[in-house]
Amino acid sequence: MKIVKVIEVIAASDKGFTEATQNAIKEASKTVKNIKSIYIKEMNANVVDQKIISYAVNAKISFELDK
């Protein structure tokens, strides 16, 4: 029987939501193995002078535990 665990992370980027999502996977994979999926729970951006200066995602990352 496979056991799947879920962690919640927040990641950011100054380029876009796609890169923020990739950063979440990149950082999580430093300590978590067998990542199977990522679910973007929330997205937000910070604005200064009518320009977006940073993007962030709140994501749930699912991974299988080793037997």
N, C-alpha and C positions, 0 to 999 in steps of 0.2 A: 504494500500500500504506500503510495506517495503522500508525503506531507508537504503542503505548500504554506509558506509563511509570508506575511505582508508587512512591509515597513513603510512609513510615510516620511518623505523628504521634501525639502524646499531647495530649489536650485535657481540660479540667476544667470543672465547673460546681458551684454550690452548690444548684441546683434539681433536677437529675436527669440521667439518662443521655441522654435525648433532646436536652436543651440542650447537653450536653457534645459530642455528635456534631455538632450544628449549629455549635458554636463551632469545631470542627475544620475544617469546610467553610469557614466564614467567614474564619478566619485563613489557611488555605491559599490561598483564592481571591485574597488580596491580592497574591500573587506567582505563582500558578499559574493558567493559563487552560485552558479546555476540559475541566474536571473532568467525568468521566462516571459514576463510582461511588465508593462508600465501603464498605469491609468492616470491621466491628468485630471486631478480633482478640481483645481482652480488655476486660473491664469490672471496675472495682473502686471501692470506696467507703471513705472514712475515717470511723471511728466514735469519738465521745467521749461518755462518760456514756450509753451505750446508744442514742445518736442519731447518725444519719448526718449528717456536717457537710460532706462534699463527695463528688462523683461524678467519675470519670475514665474515659476510653476510650482504648485504644491502637488506632488505626485505620490501615488502608491506603487511600490515596486514589489512584485511577487517573485518568489524564488523557491525552488525545491530544496528540502533539507536532505543531506546525505543520510544514507541508511546506517 
